[in-house]
Amino acid sequence: MESTSQLVWGIIFGAIGVGFFVYGKRQKAIVPLVTGIALLVFPYFVSNLYALLLVGAGLLALPWFVRI
């Protein structure tokens, strides 16, 4: 991570990812579970701040648009 803002956004998306993961595991819902795992992992692989925000926002919106 190159900047402080990337670190902070990574922590925020990771914390939200833990919430999605726990919710998906308890409710046995696959979409929030997979979204939570993705939110936990993707900040390690994205080095651009704008890409981090774009991918994070997309992953946060995913459970509201995909209902399985």
PDB file of N, CA, C and O in Angstrom, chain B, residues numbered from 101:
ATOM      1  N   MET B 101       0.850  -1.171   0.000  1.00  0.00           N
ATOM      2  CA  MET B 101       0.000   0.000   0.000  1.00  0.00           C
ATOM      3  C   MET B 101       0.895   1.232   0.000  1.00  0.00           C
ATOM      4  O   MET B 101       1.857   1.334   0.761  1.00  0.00           O
ATOM      5  N   GLU B 102       0.548   2.148  -0.867  1.00  0.00           N
ATOM      6  CA  GLU B 102       1.409   3.309  -1.034  1.00  0.00           C
ATOM      7  C   GLU B 102       0.995   4.498  -0.187  1.00  0.00           C
ATOM      8  O   GLU B 102       1.854   5.265   0.248  1.00  0.00           O
ATOM      9  N   SER B 103      -0.277   4.671   0.056  1.00  0.00           N
ATOM     10  CA  SER B 103      -0.696   5.860   0.778  1.00  0.00           C
ATOM     11  C   SER B 103      -1.573   5.492   1.970  1.00  0.00           C
ATOM     12  O   SER B 103      -2.093   4.382   2.088  1.00  0.00           O
ATOM     13  N   THR B 104      -1.702   6.463   2.827  1.00  0.00           N
ATOM     14  CA  THR B 104      -2.506   6.265   4.030  1.00  0.00           C
ATOM     15  C   THR B 104      -3.978   6.074   3.680  1.00  0.00           C
ATOM     16  O   THR B 104      -4.677   5.292   4.325  1.00  0.00           O
ATOM     17  N   SER B 105      -4.445   6.783   2.667  1.00  0.00           N
ATOM     18  CA  SER B 105      -5.861   6.658   2.307  1.00  0.00           C
ATOM     19  C   SER B 105      -6.183   5.259   1.800  1.00  0.00           C
ATOM     20  O   SER B 105      -7.274   4.749   2.055  1.00  0.00           O
ATOM     21  N   GLN B 106      -5.256   4.633   1.089  1.00  0.00           N
ATOM     22  CA  GLN B 106      -5.485   3.250   0.653  1.00  0.00           C
ATOM     23  C   GLN B 106      -5.577   2.320   1.854  1.00  0.00           C
ATOM     24  O   GLN B 106      -6.408   1.412   1.874  1.00  0.00           O
ATOM     25  N   LEU B 107      -4.747   2.532   2.835  1.00  0.00           N
ATOM     26  CA  LEU B 107      -4.769   1.712   4.038  1.00  0.00           C
ATOM     27  C   LEU B 107      -6.088   1.881   4.785  1.00  0.00           C
ATOM     28  O   LEU B 107      -6.691   0.898   5.215  1.00  0.00           O
ATOM     29  N   VAL B 108      -6.533   3.117   4.938  1.00  0.00           N
ATOM     30  CA  VAL B 108      -7.779   3.381   5.659  1.00  0.00           C
ATOM     31  C   VAL B 108      -8.963   2.780   4.920  1.00  0.00           C
ATOM     32  O   VAL B 108      -9.816   2.143   5.538  1.00  0.00           O
ATOM     33  N   TRP B 109      -9.031   2.972   3.590  1.00  0.00           N
ATOM     34  CA  TRP B 109     -10.135   2.401   2.820  1.00  0.00           C
ATOM     35  C   TRP B 109     -10.089   0.885   2.845  1.00  0.00           C
ATOM     36  O   TRP B 109     -11.133   0.234   2.882  1.00  0.00           O
ATOM     37  N   GLY B 110      -8.894   0.314   2.826  1.00  0.00           N
ATOM     38  CA  GLY B 110      -8.768  -1.137   2.925  1.00  0.00           C
ATOM     39  C   GLY B 110      -9.296  -1.665   4.247  1.00  0.00           C
ATOM     40  O   GLY B 110      -9.943  -2.711   4.287  1.00  0.00           O
ATOM     41  N   ILE B 111      -9.025  -0.950   5.319  1.00  0.00           N
ATOM     42  CA  ILE B 111      -9.529  -1.345   6.636  1.00  0.00           C
ATOM     43  C   ILE B 111     -11.049  -1.218   6.689  1.00  0.00           C
ATOM     44  O   ILE B 111     -11.728  -2.085   7.239  1.00  0.00           O
ATOM     45  N   ILE B 112     -11.584  -0.140   6.117  1.00  0.00           N
ATOM     46  CA  ILE B 112     -13.037   0.059   6.106  1.00  0.00           C
ATOM     47  C   ILE B 112     -13.726  -1.054   5.322  1.00  0.00           C
ATOM     48  O   ILE B 112     -14.695  -1.647   5.795  1.00  0.00           O
ATOM     49  N   PHE B 113     -13.215  -1.338   4.108  1.00  0.00           N
ATOM     50  CA  PHE B 113     -13.821  -2.402   3.309  1.00  0.00           C
ATOM     51  C   PHE B 113     -13.646  -3.757   3.988  1.00  0.00           C
ATOM     52  O   PHE B 113     -14.533  -4.605   3.895  1.00  0.00           O
ATOM     53  N   GLY B 114     -12.531  -3.979   4.664  1.00  0.00           N
ATOM     54  CA  GLY B 114     -12.328  -5.227   5.385  1.00  0.00           C
ATOM     55  C   GLY B 114     -13.297  -5.392   6.547  1.00  0.00           C
ATOM     56  O   GLY B 114     -13.809  -6.486   6.784  1.00  0.00           O
ATOM     57  N   ALA B 115     -13.547  -4.305   7.272  1.00  0.00           N
ATOM     58  CA  ALA B 115     -14.493  -4.367   8.389  1.00  0.00           C
ATOM     59  C   ALA B 115     -15.912  -4.653   7.899  1.00  0.00           C
ATOM     60  O   ALA B 115     -16.640  -5.440   8.505  1.00  0.00           O
ATOM     61  N   ILE B 116     -16.292  -4.015   6.811  1.00  0.00           N
ATOM     62  CA  ILE B 116     -17.606  -4.283   6.235  1.00  0.00           C
ATOM     63  C   ILE B 116     -17.660  -5.715   5.711  1.00  0.00           C
ATOM     64  O   ILE B 116     -18.692  -6.379   5.806  1.00  0.00           O
ATOM     65  N   GLY B 117     -16.543  -6.187   5.156  1.00  0.00           N
ATOM     66  CA  GLY B 117     -16.463  -7.555   4.665  1.00  0.00           C
ATOM     67  C   GLY B 117     -16.647  -8.573   5.767  1.00  0.00           C
ATOM     68  O   GLY B 117     -17.283  -9.605   5.554  1.00  0.00           O
ATOM     69  N   VAL B 118     -16.102  -8.302   6.944  1.00  0.00           N
ATOM     70  CA  VAL B 118     -16.305  -9.203   8.084  1.00  0.00           C
ATOM     71  C   VAL B 118     -17.787  -9.261   8.435  1.00  0.00           C
ATOM     72  O   VAL B 118     -18.311 -10.334   8.736  1.00  0.00           O
ATOM     73  N   GLY B 119     -18.466  -8.120   8.400  1.00  0.00           N
ATOM     74  CA  GLY B 119     -19.899  -8.098   8.681  1.00  0.00           C
ATOM     75  C   GLY B 119     -20.688  -8.906   7.674  1.00  0.00           C
ATOM     76  O   GLY B 119     -21.575  -9.674   8.048  1.00  0.00           O
ATOM     77  N   PHE B 120     -20.373  -8.740   6.385  1.00  0.00           N
ATOM     78  CA  PHE B 120     -21.045  -9.526   5.351  1.00  0.00           C
ATOM     79  C   PHE B 120     -20.763 -11.010   5.524  1.00  0.00           C
ATOM     80  O   PHE B 120     -21.660 -11.839   5.375  1.00  0.00           O
ATOM     81  N   PHE B 121     -19.515 -11.346   5.840  1.00  0.00           N
ATOM     82  CA  PHE B 121     -19.128 -12.745   6.008  1.00  0.00           C
ATOM     83  C   PHE B 121     -19.895 -13.395   7.158  1.00  0.00           C
ATOM     84  O   PHE B 121     -20.440 -14.489   7.008  1.00  0.00           O
ATOM     85  N   VAL B 122     -19.934 -12.726   8.291  1.00  0.00           N
ATOM     86  CA  VAL B 122     -20.625 -13.278   9.461  1.00  0.00           C
ATOM     87  C   VAL B 122     -22.125 -13.401   9.184  1.00  0.00           C
ATOM     88  O   VAL B 122     -22.742 -14.406   9.536  1.00  0.00           O
ATOM     89  N   TYR B 123     -22.705 -12.382   8.556  1.00  0.00           N
ATOM     90  CA  TYR B 123     -24.127 -12.438   8.216  1.00  0.00           C
ATOM     91  C   TYR B 123     -24.414 -13.595   7.255  1.00  0.00           C
ATOM     92  O   TYR B 123     -25.360 -14.358   7.454  1.00  0.00           O
ATOM     93  N   GLY B 124     -23.590 -13.715   6.214  1.00  0.00           N
ATOM     94  CA  GLY B 124     -23.797 -14.783   5.240  1.00  0.00           C
ATOM     95  C   GLY B 124     -23.628 -16.161   5.833  1.00  0.00           C
ATOM     96  O   GLY B 124     -24.335 -17.095   5.455  1.00  0.00           O
ATOM     97  N   LYS B 125     -22.698 -16.296   6.759  1.00  0.00           N
ATOM     98  CA  LYS B 125     -22.468 -17.594   7.392  1.00  0.00           C
ATOM     99  C   LYS B 125     -23.632 -17.975   8.308  1.00  0.00           C
ATOM    100  O   LYS B 125     -24.082 -19.121   8.302  1.00  0.00           O
ATOM    101  N   ARG B 126     -24.111 -17.021   9.086  1.00  0.00           N
ATOM    102  CA  ARG B 126     -25.209 -17.313  10.008  1.00  0.00           C
ATOM    103  C   ARG B 126     -26.532 -17.544   9.289  1.00  0.00           C
ATOM    104  O   ARG B 126     -27.324 -18.390   9.704  1.00  0.00           O
ATOM    105  N   GLN B 127     -26.775 -16.802   8.224  1.00  0.00           N
ATOM    106  CA  GLN B 127     -28.026 -16.934   7.488  1.00  0.00           C
ATOM    107  C   GLN B 127     -27.959 -17.991   6.391  1.00  0.00           C
ATOM    108  O   GLN B 127     -28.957 -18.274   5.728  1.00  0.00           O
ATOM    109  N   LYS B 128     -26.773 -18.570   6.204  1.00  0.00           N
ATOM    110  CA  LYS B 128     -26.536 -19.543   5.130  1.00  0.00           C
ATOM    111  C   LYS B 128     -26.900 -18.953   3.766  1.00  0.00           C
ATOM    112  O   LYS B 128     -27.530 -19.604   2.933  1.00  0.00           O
ATOM    113  N   ALA B 129     -26.483 -17.697   3.564  1.00  0.00           N
ATOM    114  CA  ALA B 129     -26.716 -16.984   2.305  1.00  0.00           C
ATOM    115  C   ALA B 129     -25.382 -16.870   1.570  1.00  0.00           C
ATOM    116  O   ALA B 129     -24.422 -16.320   2.109  1.00  0.00           O
ATOM    117  N   ILE B 130     -25.322 -17.377   0.370  1.00  0.00           N
ATOM    118  CA  ILE B 130     -24.067 -17.476  -0.349  1.00  0.00           C
ATOM    119  C   ILE B 130     -23.565 -16.121  -0.860  1.00  0.00           C
ATOM    120  O   ILE B 130     -22.359 -15.875  -0.845  1.00  0.00           O
ATOM    121  N   VAL B 131     -24.459 -15.241  -1.309  1.00  0.00           N
ATOM    122  CA  VAL B 131     -24.020 -13.963  -1.889  1.00  0.00           C
ATOM    123  C   VAL B 131     -23.342 -13.080  -0.846  1.00  0.00           C
ATOM    124  O   VAL B 131     -22.251 -12.582  -1.122  1.00  0.00           O
ATOM    125  N   PRO B 132     -23.919 -12.854   0.335  1.00  0.00           N
ATOM    126  CA  PRO B 132     -23.202 -12.055   1.329  1.00  0.00           C
ATOM    127  C   PRO B 132     -21.908 -12.724   1.812  1.00  0.00           C
ATOM    128  O   PRO B 132     -20.933 -12.040   2.122  1.00  0.00           O
ATOM    129  N   LEU B 133     -21.903 -14.042   1.874  1.00  0.00           N
ATOM    130  CA  LEU B 133     -20.707 -14.765   2.300  1.00  0.00           C
ATOM    131  C   LEU B 133     -19.561 -14.547   1.323  1.00  0.00           C
ATOM    132  O   LEU B 133     -18.446 -14.226   1.732  1.00  0.00           O
ATOM    133  N   VAL B 134     -19.831 -14.718   0.040  1.00  0.00           N
ATOM    134  CA  VAL B 134     -18.794 -14.540  -0.978  1.00  0.00           C
ATOM    135  C   VAL B 134     -18.391 -13.068  -1.096  1.00  0.00           C
ATOM    136  O   VAL B 134     -17.218 -12.757  -1.303  1.00  0.00           O
ATOM    137  N   THR B 135     -19.363 -12.167  -0.963  1.00  0.00           N
ATOM    138  CA  THR B 135     -19.060 -10.738  -0.999  1.00  0.00           C
ATOM    139  C   THR B 135     -18.167 -10.356   0.172  1.00  0.00           C
ATOM    140  O   THR B 135     -17.238  -9.564   0.006  1.00  0.00           O
ATOM    141  N   GLY B 136     -18.429 -10.898   1.334  1.00  0.00           N
ATOM    142  CA  GLY B 136     -17.589 -10.625   2.500  1.00  0.00           C
ATOM    143  C   GLY B 136     -16.167 -11.103   2.305  1.00  0.00           C
ATOM    144  O   GLY B 136     -15.223 -10.401   2.667  1.00  0.00           O
ATOM    145  N   ILE B 137     -16.002 -12.277   1.743  1.00  0.00           N
ATOM    146  CA  ILE B 137     -14.657 -12.788   1.473  1.00  0.00           C
ATOM    147  C   ILE B 137     -13.949 -11.906   0.455  1.00  0.00           C
ATOM    148  O   ILE B 137     -12.768 -11.594   0.606  1.00  0.00           O
ATOM    149  N   ALA B 138     -14.682 -11.505  -0.588  1.00  0.00           N
ATOM    150  CA  ALA B 138     -14.089 -10.639  -1.607  1.00  0.00           C
ATOM    151  C   ALA B 138     -13.692  -9.287  -1.032  1.00  0.00           C
ATOM    152  O   ALA B 138     -12.637  -8.756  -1.379  1.00  0.00           O
ATOM    153  N   LEU B 139     -14.525  -8.718  -0.152  1.00  0.00           N
ATOM    154  CA  LEU B 139     -14.188  -7.439   0.466  1.00  0.00           C
ATOM    155  C   LEU B 139     -12.988  -7.552   1.400  1.00  0.00           C
ATOM    156  O   LEU B 139     -12.248  -6.584   1.577  1.00  0.00           O
ATOM    157  N   LEU B 140     -12.797  -8.698   1.983  1.00  0.00           N
ATOM    158  CA  LEU B 140     -11.632  -8.903   2.838  1.00  0.00           C
ATOM    159  C   LEU B 140     -10.344  -9.041   2.037  1.00  0.00           C
ATOM    160  O   LEU B 140      -9.285  -8.614   2.496  1.00  0.00           O
ATOM    161  N   VAL B 141     -10.419  -9.624   0.862  1.00  0.00           N
ATOM    162  CA  VAL B 141      -9.219  -9.993   0.108  1.00  0.00           C
ATOM    163  C   VAL B 141      -8.794  -8.948  -0.923  1.00  0.00           C
ATOM    164  O   VAL B 141      -7.599  -8.719  -1.107  1.00  0.00           O
ATOM    165  N   PHE B 142      -9.756  -8.308  -1.599  1.00  0.00           N
ATOM    166  CA  PHE B 142      -9.396  -7.487  -2.751  1.00  0.00           C
ATOM    167  C   PHE B 142      -8.497  -6.292  -2.445  1.00  0.00           C
ATOM    168  O   PHE B 142      -7.741  -5.914  -3.340  1.00  0.00           O
ATOM    169  N   PRO B 143      -8.502  -5.653  -1.260  1.00  0.00           N
ATOM    170  CA  PRO B 143      -7.591  -4.520  -1.054  1.00  0.00           C
ATOM    171  C   PRO B 143      -6.109  -4.896  -1.143  1.00  0.00           C
ATOM    172  O   PRO B 143      -5.270  -4.025  -1.372  1.00  0.00           O
ATOM    173  N   TYR B 144      -5.778  -6.159  -0.968  1.00  0.00           N
ATOM    174  CA  TYR B 144      -4.391  -6.587  -1.080  1.00  0.00           C
ATOM    175  C   TYR B 144      -3.906  -6.583  -2.522  1.00  0.00           C
ATOM    176  O   TYR B 144      -2.703  -6.494  -2.769  1.00  0.00           O
ATOM    177  N   PHE B 145      -4.821  -6.678  -3.473  1.00  0.00           N
ATOM    178  CA  PHE B 145      -4.447  -6.828  -4.872  1.00  0.00           C
ATOM    179  C   PHE B 145      -4.657  -5.568  -5.703  1.00  0.00           C
ATOM    180  O   PHE B 145      -4.201  -5.511  -6.845  1.00  0.00           O
ATOM    181  N   VAL B 146      -5.331  -4.564  -5.168  1.00  0.00           N
ATOM    182  CA  VAL B 146      -5.603  -3.336  -5.913  1.00  0.00           C
ATOM    183  C   VAL B 146      -4.680  -2.242  -5.393  1.00  0.00           C
ATOM    184  O   VAL B 146      -4.696  -1.922  -4.205  1.00  0.00           O
ATOM    185  N   SER B 147      -3.870  -1.665  -6.292  1.00  0.00           N
ATOM    186  CA  SER B 147      -2.892  -0.676  -5.849  1.00  0.00           C
ATOM    187  C   SER B 147      -3.314   0.762  -6.132  1.00  0.00           C
ATOM    188  O   SER B 147      -2.725   1.688  -5.574  1.00  0.00           O
ATOM    189  N   ASN B 148      -4.306   0.971  -6.974  1.00  0.00           N
ATOM    190  CA  ASN B 148      -4.771   2.307  -7.300  1.00  0.00           C
ATOM    191  C   ASN B 148      -5.938   2.677  -6.387  1.00  0.00           C
ATOM    192  O   ASN B 148      -6.852   1.876  -6.191  1.00  0.00           O
ATOM    193  N   LEU B 149      -5.911   3.876  -5.833  1.00  0.00           N
ATOM    194  CA  LEU B 149      -6.952   4.303  -4.896  1.00  0.00           C
ATOM    195  C   LEU B 149      -8.318   4.358  -5.557  1.00  0.00           C
ATOM    196  O   LEU B 149      -9.304   3.905  -4.975  1.00  0.00           O
ATOM    197  N   TYR B 150      -8.392   4.906  -6.765  1.00  0.00           N
ATOM    198  CA  TYR B 150      -9.687   5.020  -7.444  1.00  0.00           C
ATOM    199  C   TYR B 150     -10.237   3.650  -7.817  1.00  0.00           C
ATOM    200  O   TYR B 150     -11.446   3.429  -7.741  1.00  0.00           O
ATOM    201  N   ALA B 151      -9.382   2.744  -8.213  1.00  0.00           N
ATOM    202  CA  ALA B 151      -9.820   1.378  -8.498  1.00  0.00           C
ATOM    203  C   ALA B 151     -10.289   0.694  -7.218  1.00  0.00           C
ATOM    204  O   ALA B 151     -11.263  -0.058  -7.233  1.00  0.00           O
ATOM    205  N   LEU B 152      -9.602   0.953  -6.120  1.00  0.00           N
ATOM    206  CA  LEU B 152      -9.995   0.395  -4.822  1.00  0.00           C
ATOM    207  C   LEU B 152     -11.404   0.852  -4.454  1.00  0.00           C
ATOM    208  O   LEU B 152     -12.233   0.048  -4.028  1.00  0.00           O
ATOM    209  N   LEU B 153     -11.668   2.139  -4.620  1.00  0.00           N
ATOM    210  CA  LEU B 153     -12.993   2.673  -4.293  1.00  0.00           C
ATOM    211  C   LEU B 153     -14.052   2.148  -5.245  1.00  0.00           C
ATOM    212  O   LEU B 153     -15.164   1.837  -4.817  1.00  0.00           O
ATOM    213  N   LEU B 154     -13.732   2.043  -6.526  1.00  0.00           N
ATOM    214  CA  LEU B 154     -14.699   1.575  -7.514  1.00  0.00           C
ATOM    215  C   LEU B 154     -15.052   0.102  -7.288  1.00  0.00           C
ATOM    216  O   LEU B 154     -16.228  -0.263  -7.298  1.00  0.00           O
ATOM    217  N   VAL B 155     -14.050  -0.733  -7.089  1.00  0.00           N
ATOM    218  CA  VAL B 155     -14.299  -2.159  -6.854  1.00  0.00           C
ATOM    219  C   VAL B 155     -15.016  -2.358  -5.521  1.00  0.00           C
ATOM    220  O   VAL B 155     -15.932  -3.175  -5.425  1.00  0.00           O
ATOM    221  N   GLY B 156     -14.608  -1.620  -4.501  1.00  0.00           N
ATOM    222  CA  GLY B 156     -15.256  -1.733  -3.197  1.00  0.00           C
ATOM    223  C   GLY B 156     -16.719  -1.326  -3.238  1.00  0.00           C
ATOM    224  O   GLY B 156     -17.569  -1.987  -2.640  1.00  0.00           O
ATOM    225  N   ALA B 157     -17.016  -0.239  -3.942  1.00  0.00           N
ATOM    226  CA  ALA B 157     -18.408   0.196  -4.065  1.00  0.00           C
ATOM    227  C   ALA B 157     -19.224  -0.823  -4.850  1.00  0.00           C
ATOM    228  O   ALA B 157     -20.383  -1.079  -4.522  1.00  0.00           O
ATOM    229  N   GLY B 158     -18.629  -1.398  -5.878  1.00  0.00           N
ATOM    230  CA  GLY B 158     -19.323  -2.425  -6.652  1.00  0.00           C
ATOM    231  C   GLY B 158     -19.621  -3.660  -5.823  1.00  0.00           C
ATOM    232  O   GLY B 158     -20.708  -4.231  -5.905  1.00  0.00           O
ATOM    233  N   LEU B 159     -18.640  -4.069  -5.022  1.00  0.00           N
ATOM    234  CA  LEU B 159     -18.861  -5.240  -4.171  1.00  0.00           C
ATOM    235  C   LEU B 159     -19.887  -4.956  -3.076  1.00  0.00           C
ATOM    236  O   LEU B 159     -20.654  -5.843  -2.701  1.00  0.00           O
ATOM    237  N   LEU B 160     -19.905  -3.732  -2.565  1.00  0.00           N
ATOM    238  CA  LEU B 160     -20.897  -3.393  -1.551  1.00  0.00           C
ATOM    239  C   LEU B 160     -22.310  -3.395  -2.121  1.00  0.00           C
ATOM    240  O   LEU B 160     -23.260  -3.739  -1.417  1.00  0.00           O
ATOM    241  N   ALA B 161     -22.460  -3.015  -3.384  1.00  0.00           N
ATOM    242  CA  ALA B 161     -23.778  -2.980  -4.011  1.00  0.00           C
ATOM    243  C   ALA B 161     -24.240  -4.344  -4.490  1.00  0.00           C
ATOM    244  O   ALA B 161     -25.432  -4.540  -4.726  1.00  0.00           O
ATOM    245  N   LEU B 162     -23.332  -5.283  -4.638  1.00  0.00           N
ATOM    246  CA  LEU B 162     -23.645  -6.590  -5.196  1.00  0.00           C
ATOM    247  C   LEU B 162     -24.768  -7.335  -4.473  1.00  0.00           C
ATOM    248  O   LEU B 162     -25.662  -7.843  -5.150  1.00  0.00           O
ATOM    249  N   PRO B 163     -24.777  -7.433  -3.139  1.00  0.00           N
ATOM    250  CA  PRO B 163     -25.857  -8.183  -2.471  1.00  0.00           C
ATOM    251  C   PRO B 163     -27.253  -7.581  -2.658  1.00  0.00           C
ATOM    252  O   PRO B 163     -28.248  -8.297  -2.545  1.00  0.00           O
ATOM    253  N   TRP B 164     -27.341  -6.286  -2.940  1.00  0.00           N
ATOM    254  CA  TRP B 164     -28.652  -5.682  -3.132  1.00  0.00           C
ATOM    255  C   TRP B 164     -29.199  -5.943  -4.538  1.00  0.00           C
ATOM    256  O   TRP B 164     -30.409  -5.870  -4.757  1.00  0.00           O
ATOM    257  N   PHE B 165     -28.321  -6.244  -5.481  1.00  0.00           N
ATOM    258  CA  PHE B 165     -28.764  -6.495  -6.845  1.00  0.00           C
ATOM    259  C   PHE B 165     -28.857  -7.979  -7.173  1.00  0.00           C
ATOM    260  O   PHE B 165     -29.627  -8.367  -8.051  1.00  0.00           O
ATOM    261  N   VAL B 166     -28.088  -8.811  -6.484  1.00  0.00           N
ATOM    262  CA  VAL B 166     -28.097 -10.254  -6.729  1.00  0.00           C
ATOM    263  C   VAL B 166     -28.792 -10.925  -5.549  1.00  0.00           C
ATOM    264  O   VAL B 166     -28.278 -10.939  -4.431  1.00  0.00           O
ATOM    265  N   ARG B 167     -29.954 -11.473  -5.818  1.00  0.00           N
ATOM    266  CA  ARG B 167     -30.723 -12.174  -4.771  1.00  0.00           C
ATOM    267  C   ARG B 167     -30.821 -13.647  -5.147  1.00  0.00           C
ATOM    268  O   ARG B 167     -31.498 -14.007  -6.110  1.00  0.00           O
ATOM    269  N   ILE B 168     -30.146 -14.486  -4.388  1.00  0.00           N
ATOM    270  CA  ILE B 168     -30.210 -15.934  -4.647  1.00  0.00           C
ATOM    271  C   ILE B 168     -30.788 -16.598  -3.413  1.00  0.00           C
ATOM    272  O   ILE B 168     -30.942 -17.819  -3.385  1.00  0.00           O
TER     273      ILE B 168
END
